[in-house]
Amino acid sequence: MDYDFFMDEALNEAQKALARGDFPVGCVMVHRDRIVARGSRRGTAAGGRNELDHAEMVALRQLVHLNEELEPAGLTVFCTMEPCLMCFSALILAGVGEVVFAYEDAMGGGSGCDRSQMNPLYRDSPIVVRPHVRRSESLALFQKFFADPANRYWRGSLLAQYILDR
Protein backbone atom coordinates (compact mmCIF):
# COMPACT_ATOMS: atom_id res chain seq x y z
CA MET A 1 0.00 0.00 0.00
CA ASP A 2 1.27 3.46 -0.88
CA TYR A 3 1.04 5.25 2.48
CA ASP A 4 2.41 8.53 1.12
CA PHE A 5 -0.15 8.65 -1.69
CA PHE A 6 -3.14 8.01 0.56
CA MET A 7 -1.90 10.38 3.27
CA ASP A 8 -1.55 12.99 0.53
CA GLU A 9 -5.25 12.49 -0.20
CA ALA A 10 -6.04 12.97 3.51
CA LEU A 11 -3.90 16.13 3.48
CA ASN A 12 -5.97 17.37 0.52
CA GLU A 13 -9.11 16.88 2.62
CA ALA A 14 -7.46 18.81 5.46
CA GLN A 15 -6.65 21.64 3.02
CA LYS A 16 -10.35 21.81 2.14
CA ALA A 17 -11.23 22.20 5.81
CA LEU A 18 -8.60 24.91 6.27
CA ALA A 19 -9.92 26.77 3.20
CA ARG A 20 -13.38 26.82 4.85
CA GLY A 21 -11.88 28.08 8.11
CA ASP A 22 -12.34 24.72 9.82
CA PHE A 23 -9.74 22.85 11.84
CA PRO A 24 -7.56 21.19 9.16
CA VAL A 25 -8.16 17.49 9.70
CA GLY A 26 -8.71 15.21 6.74
CA CYS A 27 -9.41 11.51 6.41
CA VAL A 28 -9.63 8.91 3.67
CA MET A 29 -10.70 5.29 4.00
CA VAL A 30 -9.00 2.80 1.71
CA HIS A 31 -10.05 -0.72 0.77
CA ARG A 32 -7.85 -2.76 -1.59
CA ASP A 33 -5.90 0.32 -2.69
CA ARG A 34 -9.08 2.27 -3.53
CA ILE A 35 -10.47 5.25 -1.63
CA VAL A 36 -14.01 4.33 -0.61
CA ALA A 37 -14.81 7.26 1.70
CA ARG A 38 -13.35 10.61 2.62
CA GLY A 39 -14.05 13.43 5.01
CA SER A 40 -12.79 16.72 6.37
CA ARG A 41 -13.48 18.43 9.68
CA ARG A 42 -16.66 20.50 9.84
CA GLY A 43 -18.29 22.80 12.35
CA THR A 44 -15.32 24.70 13.76
CA ALA A 45 -15.25 27.72 11.43
CA ALA A 46 -16.10 31.09 12.95
CA GLY A 47 -15.77 29.76 16.48
CA GLY A 48 -18.14 26.83 16.02
CA ARG A 49 -17.90 24.09 18.63
CA ASN A 50 -19.39 21.15 16.74
CA GLU A 51 -17.58 18.14 18.18
CA LEU A 52 -19.44 15.53 16.16
CA ASP A 53 -18.34 16.17 12.58
CA HIS A 54 -14.74 15.08 12.89
CA ALA A 55 -13.17 14.01 9.59
CA GLU A 56 -13.30 10.35 10.60
CA MET A 57 -17.00 10.55 11.50
CA VAL A 58 -17.82 12.27 8.19
CA ALA A 59 -15.98 9.48 6.31
CA LEU A 60 -17.65 6.76 8.40
CA ARG A 61 -21.06 8.18 7.46
CA GLN A 62 -20.08 7.97 3.78
CA LEU A 63 -18.93 4.40 4.30
CA VAL A 64 -22.32 3.45 5.76
CA HIS A 65 -24.05 4.66 2.60
CA LEU A 66 -21.89 2.70 0.16
CA ASN A 67 -23.81 0.24 -1.95
CA GLU A 68 -21.17 -2.43 -1.64
CA GLU A 69 -20.07 -4.92 0.98
CA LEU A 70 -16.55 -4.31 2.23
CA GLU A 71 -14.64 -6.42 4.69
CA PRO A 72 -14.07 -3.94 7.55
CA ALA A 73 -10.76 -5.52 8.58
CA GLY A 74 -9.51 -4.71 5.07
CA LEU A 75 -10.03 -0.98 5.62
CA THR A 76 -7.10 1.33 6.26
CA VAL A 77 -7.95 4.80 7.52
CA PHE A 78 -5.58 7.70 6.85
CA CYS A 79 -5.98 10.75 9.13
CA THR A 80 -3.96 13.94 9.27
CA MET A 81 -4.32 13.96 13.06
CA GLU A 82 -4.41 11.10 15.50
CA PRO A 83 -8.05 10.13 16.01
CA CYS A 84 -9.60 11.34 19.24
CA LEU A 85 -11.12 8.84 21.65
CA MET A 86 -14.58 9.20 20.05
CA CYS A 87 -13.27 8.58 16.54
CA PHE A 88 -10.86 5.83 17.54
CA SER A 89 -13.69 4.02 19.34
CA ALA A 90 -15.97 4.42 16.31
CA LEU A 91 -13.24 2.99 14.06
CA ILE A 92 -12.85 0.01 16.40
CA LEU A 93 -16.61 -0.53 16.41
CA ALA A 94 -16.62 -0.37 12.60
CA GLY A 95 -14.01 -3.15 12.55
CA VAL A 96 -11.34 -1.10 10.76
CA GLY A 97 -8.07 -3.00 10.40
CA GLU A 98 -5.54 -0.17 10.40
CA VAL A 99 -5.31 3.51 11.29
CA VAL A 100 -2.49 5.61 9.86
CA PHE A 101 -2.09 9.14 11.16
CA ALA A 102 0.23 12.06 10.45
CA TYR A 103 0.28 14.21 13.59
CA GLU A 104 -0.22 13.21 17.22
CA ASP A 105 -3.04 14.78 19.19
CA ALA A 106 -1.26 15.80 22.39
CA MET A 107 -4.52 16.88 24.00
CA GLY A 108 -7.12 14.33 22.95
CA GLY A 109 -5.55 11.49 20.99
CA GLY A 110 -7.26 8.17 21.55
CA SER A 111 -5.12 5.68 19.69
CA GLY A 112 -2.40 5.53 22.33
CA CYS A 113 -4.67 4.87 25.28
CA ASP A 114 -4.08 1.75 27.34
CA ARG A 115 -6.86 -0.56 26.19
CA SER A 116 -5.80 -3.41 28.48
CA GLN A 117 -8.21 -2.27 31.21
CA MET A 118 -11.14 -1.71 28.84
CA ASN A 119 -14.01 -4.05 28.11
CA PRO A 120 -13.31 -6.86 25.61
CA LEU A 121 -14.85 -5.09 22.62
CA TYR A 122 -12.14 -2.41 22.76
CA ARG A 123 -9.37 -4.32 24.53
CA ASP A 124 -9.34 -7.21 22.08
CA SER A 125 -9.62 -5.24 18.85
CA PRO A 126 -6.84 -6.23 16.43
CA ILE A 127 -6.65 -2.68 15.02
CA VAL A 128 -3.14 -1.64 13.98
CA VAL A 129 -1.98 1.97 14.50
CA ARG A 130 0.80 3.50 12.39
CA PRO A 131 1.82 7.03 13.51
CA HIS A 132 3.69 9.94 11.93
CA VAL A 133 3.23 9.33 8.21
CA ARG A 134 3.77 12.77 6.58
CA ARG A 135 3.86 14.39 10.03
CA SER A 136 5.60 17.61 8.96
CA GLU A 137 3.05 18.41 6.24
CA SER A 138 0.20 17.96 8.68
CA LEU A 139 1.96 20.04 11.34
CA ALA A 140 2.32 22.89 8.83
CA LEU A 141 -1.46 22.97 8.29
CA PHE A 142 -2.16 23.04 12.04
CA GLN A 143 0.42 25.78 12.57
CA LYS A 144 -1.19 27.84 9.81
CA PHE A 145 -4.60 27.37 11.43
CA PHE A 146 -3.51 28.36 14.94
CA ALA A 147 -1.39 31.29 13.68
CA ASP A 148 -4.47 32.86 12.07
CA PRO A 149 -6.16 35.14 14.64
CA ALA A 150 -9.51 34.61 12.90
CA ASN A 151 -9.52 30.96 13.98
CA ARG A 152 -10.71 30.66 17.56
CA TYR A 153 -11.19 26.90 17.77
CA TRP A 154 -9.13 25.56 20.70
CA ARG A 155 -7.19 28.84 20.83
CA GLY A 156 -4.97 28.87 23.90
CA SER A 157 -5.41 25.14 24.51
CA LEU A 158 -2.72 22.57 25.24
CA LEU A 159 -3.07 21.38 21.64
CA ALA A 160 -2.62 24.88 20.18
CA GLN A 161 0.43 25.54 22.35
CA TYR A 162 1.94 22.14 21.55
CA ILE A 163 1.55 22.75 17.83
CA LEU A 164 2.79 26.35 17.86
CA ASP A 165 5.85 25.39 19.91
CA ARG A 166 7.06 22.98 17.21
DALIN-V592993 format. One record per backbone hydrogen bond with DSSP energy under -1.0 kcal/mol. NH is the residue of the N-H (numbers start at 1). CO is the residue of the C=O. Records with the same first field share a line. If there is no record, write none. Layout:
BEGIN
NH = CO / CO
END
This chain:
BEGIN
3 = 1
6 = 2
7 = 3
8 = 4
9 = 5
10 = 6
11 = 7
12 = 8
13 = 9
14 = 10
15 = 11
16 = 12
17 = 13
18 = 14
19 = 15
20 = 16
21 = 18
22 = 17
25 = 23
27 = 39
28 = 78
29 = 37
30 = 76
31 = 34
36 = 29
37 = 29
39 = 27
41 = 25
42 = 53
48 = 45
50 = 43
54 = 52
58 = 54
59 = 55
60 = 56
61 = 57
62 = 58
63 = 59
64 = 60
65 = 61
66 = 63
74 = 71
75 = 72
76 = 30
77 = 98
78 = 28
79 = 100
80 = 26
82 = 103
88 = 84
89 = 85
90 = 86
91 = 87
92 = 88
93 = 89
94 = 90
95 = 92
96 = 91
97 = 75
98 = 75
99 = 128
100 = 77
101 = 130
102 = 79
103 = 80
109 = 105
110 = 83
113 = 110
118 = 115
122 = 119
123 = 119
124 = 120
125 = 122
128 = 97
130 = 99
133 = 101
138 = 134
139 = 135
140 = 136
141 = 137
142 = 138
143 = 139
144 = 140
145 = 141
146 = 142
147 = 143
151 = 148
155 = 152
157 = 154
161 = 157
162 = 158
163 = 159
164 = 160
165 = 161
166 = 163
END
